[in-house]
Amino acid sequence: MKLLYAILAGLAATAAMTAFLYLLSFLTHRVMKMIRIMGTMVMNRTQPDGSLSEAVSTKVVGTIVVYLMGILFALVYLAVWDADIGLITASWGLFLGLANGIIAMIMWYFFFMLHPRPPLIKLRTYLLTLIAAHIVFGFVVTYVYHLLLQPAYEFWW
């Protein structure tokens, strides 16, 4: 059952993180839409002017990859908790999200550096924003998992 809970928590947290990035993209007018960036890069569809692909198939592939990564990271959280490292609490969720964000930032950096035609975006801003987005992810995955598991201790400490 814990595996199913981790998958559901990963899906919810990925949705929250994606919404956070889309909201920031809307508010700042910067390109931070992870799904479109991922789809464009995975399918190698960077436009000649360096912009992201608008194709529906690019968005579908980006969505699938981003959500699978979210589930994978949620399963890593489950492995950490099952190894008796930390608790399923808000503070640990924020901490794991920060660690997760630093790892994701490094992975994205190398993805951009090794990609034959990465989109032209403000990479530094995007990478730093990913840390904040993964803190949201860590908090939500931990909170949802806590709600589903219902351990005998409080979440908010």
N, C-alpha and C positions, 0 to 999 in steps of 0.2 A: 504494500500500500504506500510505503514511503516513496517508492520510485514514481508512482503515479502522482503523488502530491508534489514531488520535485518538478516533474514535467509541467503540471498545471501552474505551479508557482513561476517556473521559467517562462511560460507563455504570458502570464499576467505581467511579469516584470519586464519582459521584452516590449510588450504593448505600452507600458508606462514609460519606458526609456525612449521608445520611438516617438511617442506623443510629446515628451519633453523636448526632444531634438527638433521636431517639427514646429513646436511652439517657439523655440528659440530662433529657428530659421525664419519664421514669420515675423517675429518681433525685431530681429536684427538685420533682416534682409541679407543674411549670409547663407551660403550653401552648407547646411548641416544635416541634410536628409539622408540618414544612414542607408536606408533601403535603396534609394536611387543611386547613391554613391557605390554601394556594394554591387548592385545589379550592373551598373555601367562598367565597373572594373572587372567583375567576374566574366561578363560577356564580351569584354574588350570593345565596348561601344562608345568610347569617348568621342564626342563630336569634333569635327575639324577645328572649331574655335575653342576647344577645351572644355565645353560644357557637358552636362550630363545627358544621357539618353532619356527621351520621353516615351519610348516604346513600352507598351503594356507588358510584353514579355520580359523586358528588363526589370520592371517593377515586380513582376511575379517571381523571377529568379532571386532578386534582391530580398524580397520578403521571405522566401523559403530559406535562404542562407542565413539571414539575420535571426530568424526565429529558431533555426536549428542550433545556431551558436548560443542563443539564449538558453535553450534547453541544456546544451552541453555545459555551460557555466553553472546552471542550477544543479546539475548532477555533480559537478565538482564541489559545490557548496555542501550537498548531501554527504559526499565522501568525507569532507572536512568534519562535519558534525558527527558522522558515524565513527570517525577516528577519535572522538572525544576532544576535539579542538574547538574551543569556544562554545557558546550557547546560541540558541535560536532566539536572539533578542535584538532590539533596535540597535544597540551600540555595536554588536557584532555584525549585524547586517550592513551598517554604515562602513565599518572597518573592512569587511570583505568586499564591499562595493568599491572602496578606494583601491584596495589591492588589485581587484579585478580590472578597474579602470586603468591603472598603470600598466598592467599586462596587455590590455586591449590597445592602449596608446602605442606601445612598442610594436605590437603585431601590425597595426595599421600603418605605422611609420615605415616598416620594412615592406609592407604590401605596396605602398606608394613608391618607394625607392626601387623596387624590383619590377614593377609593372611597366610594360613597354610604352603605354600611352595613358598615364594617369590623368584624371580630369584636373583642370586648373582651379584649385580652390585654395583658400588661405589655410595651408596645412597646419601651421602652428596653432591657430585659433581652433580649428576642428579637433586636433588632438587633445588640446587642453579641455575643450568642451566635452570630449568623450569621458574624461575622468569624472566630471560632474554627472554626466548621464549614467555612468556605471555606479555611482553612489546611489542614484535613484533606483537603479536596477537592484543593487544589493539590498537596499531597504525593502523594496516591494517583494522581492523573492523571499526574503526572510519573514516578512509580515504574513504573506499569503501561506507560506509553509507552516508558520506558527498557528495560523487560524485553522488550517486543515488538520494538523497533527494534534492540536490542543494539549500541549504539555502542561504539567502541573505547576508551572511558574509563570509569572507575568512577562509580557513582552517588553514593556516600557521601562527597563532599567539597564 
